[in-house]
Amino acid sequence: MSFISELFGRKNANLVMQPLYAAIIAEGRDLDWYEQGAVPDTLDGRFDMIAAILCAVMIRLDQDEEARQEIAWLTELFVDDMEGQLRQIGIGDMVVGKRIKEIMGALGGRMGAYREGLTGNANLDAALTRNLYRDEMPEPAALAFTTKGFADVHHRLTETSIDQVISGNIAKVSS
């Protein structure tokens, strides 16, 4: 961080949020989601799982009014990453903006569904089936694994301080 940035109190958003974003990606790519939870191991399935973990983290950050800036920064990292991913798979410049708008709309809808499911105001199984499995009903054991695992992620996040979450400390507790 430069002297002028320090002097005026500006933080480098990428430096601040990169450890958390990396932890979200790592959790979303954990093989257990795909092997035991039967989340489709496809480009869409990986996006859906990472988006689910991102939603859980954002729900946690949203519980602290002082974390609003971090939510914005995390969202910016996600958008930048998704834009890069879209370009990497060959989506052209003319379409990227439209796709990002669709992704952000989907993320907002998922966040609402997951928030409702995690607080008991709606069925978490239904939200996961709709968003992770794209309405294709998985085997009951796979859905049970994913529902419990996702609820455990949420519980772990609620038990972790905001500072620890922001620093990327969202890893599973070893057994």
Disulfide bonds with the S-S distance in Angstrom:
none
